[in-house]
Amino acid sequence: MNQRKAAVVAAALAALLLAWRLLPAQDTALPAANPPQATTATAQQPAAAASAAPAAAPLSAAGQQARQAQLALWQQRLARAEQVLESYRASTRYPYESRPITEHPDQVRPFEPIAEDLALRTPGREPAKGVRIKTTQERVFASGQESIRFTVAAYDDDGKSLPLLVTRATAFDVPDPRQVTGRPQVPVAFNDAGLEPDAQAGDGVQSARLQPATQGFADYAGTIRVQVYLNQNGKLGNVYFDVVYSPQVPAEWAGVRETLNNGSLDFLLKARVAVAGRYVVSARVDDAQGRPFALLSFNDEVGTGDQEFRLRLFGKLVRDGEPAFPLRLRDVEGFLLLPDRFPDRSMMRRLAGTVHTSASYALTVFSDAEWTSEERERYLAEYARDTNEAREQVERLQR
């Protein structure tokens, strides 16, 4: 038997096996296509007599059960295929770079300090009873002249402030494991006297600021760790903060403009780019009532010189969401991606708060068309084929 014949036989066997698996467990035998002949004489009847018989005999009870089992299976497949098709269609009606911010709740306030609630403890020892340490860190990634504010405070189990002493705090690099030693440690000053960056004197919150460029890390790219040693009425412990720093600032912001483009609103962020490469930028859009509305992003290769990063607010997103105008673009962050390196990014300066307020537009100037792309159309066509196939099988089994 050649390969083609073998493949045909294998396919036929697979089809028979599938049909057998679809039958109910209590009755796995299909009715015979041609019932056994009672006698040799009946087996030798002329073909004309056979042609006079009815076209199709009613299915036996076992056959009806098998048919109902297949129908139930295909009905389930149809429901699942319809759900997948509609879910994909709905989730891709807007482009990747222009999404409702409700899909990204963690991105609504990207510049909020990072807060932690920890037990007071020294590594390797049991935690101190009745003492909690709350810390905040302004950011993780920093570059150029940027600085990072830290706070640390002690509380009892009921949330009441406890006196806390910072006995020592130092900043040092976390070296490559292949290196023998790192840089010398640098002292970091915490205070609760209302001196910058402490917000309020005597409130029990100890505050400090690290500016790597001026505190010994101007030529360093990597992780800087701030280790803080604490004493709460004789109970000892420590906490640490990690900062990923790059001395290079790859581009500087240079203003914002807007334009209507094919039924969408483009915010064009101007920049003077010193280092070419792939830039990733994100920003938030609030409506006139302060309601967080959209998350916009840019991810593309950019050359050096004066450039514009286009953040597009997609027309259909505006039509569906009906935000109150004017809109406010806020909290912009961007970085140059550095593949196969650590740190893997070089940060641009953060633009906190409102950076641009749009003009007021009527909803009718925005397009109501869904986003389309070669990829989206290909997936929709594939999911539609799955749906149509399941529907045809259901209709066939219901006849």
N, C-alpha and C positions, 0 to 999 in steps of 0.2 A: 504494500500500500504506500503510495507516494505521500509526501508531506501535506498536499492540499486535501487529499481524501482523509488523512488522519485528522486534520483540523476540523473538517466537516463532521466527522464522527464524534470528536470530542465536544464540539458545540452542541450536537444533538443530545449527547448524554448529559451535558450541563443543563440544557433546557428541561429534560425529563426530571433531573434531580430537583430543579427549582420548582417545577409543578408539584412534585411529591411533597416538598417542604411546605408548600402553601396550603395543603389540605389539613383539616382538623386532626388533632392527635388521635381521636378515638376512631377515625375511619380513614386510613391512609391509602386504601386501594381505589384506583380509578375504575369506573365501569368499563368493561371490555368494549373496544370499538366495534368488534364483530363477535357476537355471542357464539359459544361453541355450537357446532352443528349436531343435531340429535342423531342423524343417520348419514350414511354415505350417500344415499339417494338424494337427500335434501342438499348435500354439498354439491351435487352434480346437476342441479336445476339449471335451465338455460338462462343466459344473461337477460333475455327479454322479460322473464318472470321477475328477476331481481329488480329490473328497472321499473316495474309496475308497483313496487312497494312504496310506502310513504317516504318523503324526502328526509325526515328526521324524526326519530322516536323520542318521546318524552324522556327527560333525564330521570334516572333512578333517584331514590332518596339520598344515596351517597353522593351522586353527581350534583344534586341541588345544594347539598351542604358544601361541597367543594367550591361551587360557583359563588355561593354567598361568602365563603371565606375569602376568596379572591377579590370579590367586590368590596368587602370591608377593608382589605389591605390597600386597594387602590384608592378608596375614598380617603383613607388616612394619608396616603402619599399626596393626593391632590390637595388636601387641606394644608399639609406642610409646604408643598411647592408654592401655593398661593401666598402663604404667610411669608416665605422667604422672598418672593418676588416683590410683594408690597413693602416689606420692611427695607429691602435694599433700595427700592425706588424712593421711599420717603427719606431715608438717611443720606441719600446722595443728591437730593434736589438742590442743595447748595454746594459750592466748591469747598475743597479742604481748607482753603485759606480764609474763608468767610463763614463763620459758624455762630449759631446762637450760643451765648455765653452760659446758658443753662446746661449745656453739654459739658462744660468745664468749670464746675464750681470752685475748684482749687485755684483757678486763674483770675477770679474776680478781684482779689486784692493781693497782687503778687509781691508788693513791697512791705507787707506786714511783717514785723519781726518774727523770727522763728522762736517759739516758746517751748520749754520743756519743764516737767515737774519730776524731780528726782529725789531719791532717798539720800540723806547725808551719809556718806560712807567713804572709807579708804579702800582702795582695791585689795581684795583678798581678805577683808574683814567684814563682820556683820554690820548692817546699817544701824545708825544711831536711832534709838526709839523716840518717837514723838517729834521728829524734826524732818521737814520737807524742804528741799531746795528748789526754787523756781528761777530759771534762767531765761534770758532772751538774747538773741543774736540778730543784728540788723540785716545781714546778708551772708551768703556763703562765698560767692564769686566776687572778686574785686580786681581792678586793674589800675595802672597809672597812679594818680594821686588820690584815689578813693580811700576812704577810711571805713572802719567797721566798729559799731558801738556794741558793747556787751553790758548786761546787767545780771546781778545775782542777789538773791534775797532768801531769808529763812522764814519758815512759818511752822506753827504747830499743826496738829491734826485737825483742828477746828478752823484753820485759815488765819489765825492771829499772828501778826508779825512778831518775829523774835530777833533779838540783837545778834548781829553777825560780824565777825572780824575776818578780813582777808589778810592772812599772815604773809602770803607771798604769791606773786603772779608773774609768769615769764612767758615770752613768746620764742618759739624756736621752729626751725624747719623740720619736717618729717622727711628724712633723707631716703633716697633710693636704698633698698636693702643691700645693694651691692657696695654701697659706700660704708667706710669704717666709721666716720664721725660726721656730724652735721656742723652747722654754724654755731657760733657762741650764742647763748641764751640772752634775750633782751628783756629787761624789766618792763612790766605793764602796770600802770598806776590806777588802782580802783579808789573811789572816794564816795562818801555819802555826805559831803559838806556843801553840796550845791555848786561845786566847781565843775566846769565843762568836762565831760558831757553829762554830769549828774543833773537830773531834772529838778529834784527837790531835796533840800538838806534835811537830814534827820528822819527820813521816812523809812529807813531800814533797807533801802535798795542801794547796793553798791554798784557804781557804774565806771566804765573805762572805755577808751577808744584806742584802736590800733590803726596806724597809717603806715603800711609796709614800706612805702617809698622813702619815708623819713626816719624809719626805725630799724635800719639795717638790712632791708630786703629789696633795695632798689634794683638790683640786678638778678633777682631770684624769681624763678617761675616754678610754682609747685604748691604744696600744702604747708601752711603755717599753723602750728598748734599753740593755743594760749592755755596754759595750765594754771589753775587757780586753786590755792590751798586755803581751807576754811577752818574756822574755829567758832563753834556756837556754844558758848558757856562751857568750855572744856571738852566738848564733843567734836572730834576732828573728822575731816573729809576733804575731798577735792573734786573738782569738775574741770572739764576742758571744752574748748571751742576750736573747731577746725575752719580755716579759711583757705580757699583755693585762689592763689594770687598769680597775676601775670603783669609784668611791668609795662608791657606794650599796650597802647591804645590804638587799635587799627583804623579807626575812623571817628570823625567829629560831626555831630549834628549841626545843620545849618538852616533850619526853618522848615515850614510845612505849607503846602498849598493843596487845594482841592479842585476836582473837576468831575463833571458828569461824563460818563463814558459808556456808550451802548447800554443805557438803562441802569447803570450801577454808579456808585459814588466812590471815586478814587481819592484817597489821601496820599499825597506824594511827599514823603519825608526826604528832604534834601540832606546830603552828607558830603563831606570832603574825605574821600577814602585814601588812606596812605598805603594800605596793604590789600592787594587784590585777593579774592578767594570767595568761598561760599559764606554768605551772611544769613543769619537767622534773626528775624525781627518779629516782635509781637506787640500788640496794643489793644486796648479795650475801648469800646464805644458805649457811652451812656446817653440816654435821651434827655430831653429838657427837664424832665421831672426827677432826674437823678437815678432812673432805673437802669441797672446794668443790662446792656442789650446784646452786644456782639463781641466776639474775639476775632481779631484780624491778624494775619500772619504773612510773612514774606520769607521765602527760602530759595535762594538762587545765587548763581555766580555773579560777582560784581568786579568791575575793573577799577583801576586807580583814578583819581581825579574827582571832579564834581559829579555826583551821581544822585539818583532819586530811587528810594525804596517805595514801591507801590503797595499800599495796603487797600485792598478793594472791599467795600461794603456791597455785597451782592444785591442786585435789584429785587429779586424775589424774596430774599430775607427781609428786606424793608417792607415790601408789600404784605407779606404774611404777618410780620411782627407789629406793624403800624406804630413805630416809635414817634414820640412827640418831638418836633423840631424846635430849635436847632439841636444838633447832636454834638457831643463833646468827646474828642479823642483824648485818652489819658493813659498814664502809666505805660510808657514805651520802654522796652528793653531790647537790646540787640547785641549780637556777638559774632565774631569771625570764628567759624568752625575750623579746628586744627586736627584733622584726622591722623590717627596713628601716633598721637603725642599725648603727653600729660603735662600741664592741663590741656584738655581737648578744646578749649575755647579762649578767646581773647575778648574781653568785655568792652563794649562801648559804654559811654556814660548813661546812667539811667535818667529818664525824663519822668519824674514823679508828678502826679496831679494832672490837671487839664493842660494839654499842650496846643490844642486847636479847637475852636468852636466853628461849626459849619454854618452855612447859610440855611435858610428855611426853604423847603421844597414841598410841593404837592406830591402825594403818593403816586399820582398818575404819571409822573415823569419817570418812574422806575419800572423796569421790565418785570413782567409776571412769568417769564419763561424759566423753566427749570434749567439748571446747569447741565451741560452735556460735554462728553469727551469720548474718544475712541474706546477707552477702557470701560466707561459706564455703559455705553451702547452694547458692547460685547457681552458684558455680564447680564444686562437686561434681556438680551436675545437668548442667552443660554438658560436663564431662569424661566423665560417664557416658553421655551421648548419643553423644559421639564414639566411645566404646568399643563401645556396642551397635550402632552403624551399621557399624563395621568388622567386628564379629563376624557380623552378618547377611550381609554381603557374602562373607565367608569361607565361611560355611555354604552359601550359594547356589552358589558356584563349586565346592564340593566335592561337590555332588549328582551 
